[in-house]
Amino acid sequence: MTATPRSRRLRTLAAALVTTAALSLTACQTGTADATGVVDSTQPPAPGTESAEKQSPATGTDSDTSGASNDSGDSKDSGSSVKSGSSGSSGSSGKAATQVADRKTAKKTTSCTAKGTKVTVTDAPRPINHLLIKATNTSDTTCHLYYAPYLRFDQAQSAVPFIEESKPQAVVTLEPGESGYAGVLTSTPDGSHPYDATSLTLYYAARSGQGSTGAPSHPALPFDSVRIDSSNAVTYWQTSAADALMW
């Protein structure tokens, strides 16, 4: 059957329509078309739902990362707290150990007695009618001279009275080799019942102030005898000879 010019034109038109439709479909899928309908396949497709979905998990991932950072921070803080607590505990233990060590190594002290003390008695040129007692710590332990020395000349019934005005502000403490002093008023023109004493016994006052402690000392007098009367008195222990002879 021979095609007529009319039928050839119809087939050509139909083919053109099919070709145009195919090109339009391809443009929608792979590129963008310009105003003339020509497709530029070099342009990327417009953003769609799939791209939005890919961004959403990223946001979630950021949130999870933030959460992980917080957890990490909490763990770090917790670790720091434990470490700090351990350090504090260690510091407290160290301080306690130091205090115990200090107590163990604390300087030992005792009352001065004849056992670790050398006593000498000398005549004082000024003021007149005074003796100076010097007690030196000969031990290797610090000792204390409490109150005033209890003195007995010869076989006196009572100890020599203390001069209360001479009481120092603190107890006299003697490191090994150091000395304490006491001044003795022997007599005055107003005194009564004078006599010549030939010996002296010195007792060390107890810390409590009640009686004496330890064995007494028996220092030699500077002369064969010393005139004593009712005005006889002794100072409290002093840290210097000058203080002891002020009374």
C-alpha positions in Angstrom: 0.0 0.0 0.0 1.5 3.3 -1.1 1.5 6.1 1.5 0.0 9.3 0.5 1.5 12.7 1.2 -1.2 13.2 3.9 -0.4 10.1 5.8 3.3 10.8 5.7 2.8 14.2 7.3 0.7 12.7 10.1 3.3 10.0 10.9 6.0 12.7 10.9 4.0 14.9 13.3 3.2 12.0 15.6 6.9 11.1 15.7 7.8 14.7 16.6 5.2 14.7 19.4 6.7 11.5 20.9 10.2 12.8 20.7 9.2 16.1 22.4 7.4 14.2 25.2 10.5 12.0 25.8 12.8 15.0 26.0 10.5 16.8 28.5 10.4 13.7 30.7 14.2 13.4 30.6 14.6 17.1 31.5 12.4 16.6 34.7 14.6 13.7 35.8 18.1 14.7 35.0 18.4 18.4 34.6 16.7 21.7 34.1 15.3 23.2 30.9 15.7 26.7 29.7 12.9 28.9 28.4 13.2 27.3 25.0 12.7 23.8 26.4 16.4 22.8 25.9 17.7 20.7 28.8 21.0 21.6 30.6 22.2 18.3 32.1 25.1 20.0 33.9 22.8 21.6 36.6 22.2 19.6 39.8 18.6 18.6 40.6 16.6 20.9 42.9 16.7 20.0 46.7 14.0 17.6 47.6 12.7 15.6 50.5 15.6 13.2 50.4 18.1 16.0 51.1 16.1 17.3 54.0 15.9 13.8 55.5 19.7 13.5 55.3 20.1 16.7 57.3 17.8 15.7 60.0 19.9 12.8 61.3 22.9 15.2 61.4 21.0 17.4 63.8 20.3 14.4 65.9 23.9 13.4 65.8 24.9 16.9 67.0 22.5 16.5 69.9 23.9 13.1 70.8 27.4 14.5 70.6 26.4 17.3 73.0 24.9 14.7 75.3 28.1 12.7 75.1 30.1 15.8 76.0 27.9 16.4 79.0 28.4 12.9 80.2 32.1 13.2 79.7 32.0 16.4 81.6 30.1 14.8 84.4 32.5 11.9 84.5 35.4 14.4 84.6 33.9 16.4 87.4 33.2 13.2 89.3 36.7 12.1 88.8 38.0 15.5 90.0 35.8 15.3 93.0 37.1 11.9 94.0 40.6 13.0 93.4 40.1 16.2 95.4 38.5 14.2 98.2 41.4 11.7 98.2 43.9 14.6 98.2 42.1 16.2 101.1 42.0 12.9 103.0 45.7 12.4 102.3 46.4 15.9 103.5 44.4 15.3 106.7 46.2 12.1 107.3 49.6 13.8 106.7 48.7 16.6 109.1 47.6 14.1 111.8 50.8 12.2 111.4 52.8 15.4 111.7 51.0 16.3 114.9 51.7 12.8 116.4 55.3 13.2 115.4 55.5 16.6 117.0 54.1 15.2 120.2 56.6 12.4 120.2 59.5 14.8 119.6 58.2 17.5 122.0 60.9 18.8 124.3 60.8 17.0 127.7 60.8 19.3 130.8 60.9 18.7 134.5 61.2 20.5 137.8 64.7 21.5 138.8 66.1 19.5 141.7 69.4 19.0 143.4 70.0 15.9 141.1 70.5 18.1 138.0 71.3 21.5 139.4 74.4 23.1 140.9 73.8 25.8 143.5 76.3 28.4 144.6 75.9 31.2 147.2 78.0 34.4 147.0 78.1 37.6 149.0 76.6 40.6 147.1 78.6 43.8 147.5 75.4 45.8 146.8 73.0 46.1 148.4 74.6 45.3 151.7 73.5 42.4 153.8 72.5 40.4 150.7 73.5 37.0 149.4 73.1 35.9 145.7 71.9 32.3 145.0 72.7 30.9 141.6 71.2 27.7 140.4 72.6 26.2 137.1 71.0 23.4 135.2 73.7 20.7 134.8 71.4 18.1 133.2 70.6 17.6 129.6 66.9 18.3 130.2 65.1 21.6 130.4 63.9 22.3 134.0 61.7 24.9 135.7 62.4 26.8 138.9 59.0 27.3 140.5 58.1 30.1 142.9 61.0 30.8 145.3 63.6 28.6 147.0 62.7 27.3 150.4 65.7 28.2 152.6 66.6 27.0 156.1 69.6 28.4 157.9 71.0 26.0 160.4 68.1 24.2 162.2 65.5 27.0 161.8 61.9 25.8 162.5 60.5 27.5 159.4 61.6 28.5 155.9 62.7 32.0 155.1 59.7 34.2 154.0 59.2 35.1 150.4 59.4 38.7 149.1 56.0 38.7 147.3 56.8 41.9 145.4 59.5 40.1 143.5 57.2 37.5 141.9 58.0 37.4 138.2 55.4 37.3 135.4 56.5 33.8 134.3 58.2 30.7 135.7 61.9 30.7 135.3 62.9 28.0 132.8 66.4 26.7 132.5 67.8 25.1 129.3 70.8 22.9 129.9 73.7 25.2 131.1 71.4 28.2 132.0 71.1 29.7 135.4 68.4 31.2 137.6 68.9 33.6 140.5 67.4 34.5 143.9 68.4 37.3 146.3 68.6 36.9 150.0 68.2 39.7 152.5 70.1 38.5 155.6 69.5 41.3 158.1 68.6 44.9 158.7 69.2 47.4 161.5 65.5 47.0 162.4 65.7 43.2 162.6 65.4 41.3 165.9 66.8 38.0 167.3 70.0 38.1 165.3 72.3 35.0 165.2 75.2 33.7 163.1 74.2 30.9 160.8 76.8 28.4 159.5 74.9 26.2 157.1 72.1 26.5 154.5 69.7 24.0 153.0 67.8 24.8 149.8 64.6 23.0 148.8 62.9 23.3 145.4 59.3 24.4 145.3 56.8 21.9 143.8 54.9 23.0 140.7 51.7 22.9 142.7 53.1 25.4 145.2 52.5 23.0 148.0 55.7 21.9 149.6 59.0 21.0 147.9 60.0 18.4 145.3 63.1 16.2 145.0 66.1 16.2 147.2 67.4 19.5 148.6 70.8 21.2 147.9 73.3 22.1 150.6 75.3 25.0 149.1 78.3 26.4 151.1 78.0 29.9 152.6 80.5 32.5 151.4 82.0 32.9 155.0 82.3 30.8 158.0 79.0 32.3 159.2 76.4 34.8 158.1 74.4 37.2 160.4 70.7 36.4 160.2 67.8 38.2 162.0 64.0 38.4 161.8 64.1 40.6 158.7 65.6 37.7 156.7 63.7 37.2 153.3 64.3 35.7 149.9 63.1 36.7 146.4 61.3 34.5 143.8 63.5 32.9 141.2 64.7 35.5 138.6 66.3 35.2 135.2 69.1 37.6 136.1 71.3 38.5 139.1 70.4 42.2 138.7 66.7 41.3 139.1 67.4 39.1 142.1 69.2 41.9 143.9 66.6 44.6 143.4 64.9 43.8 146.7 
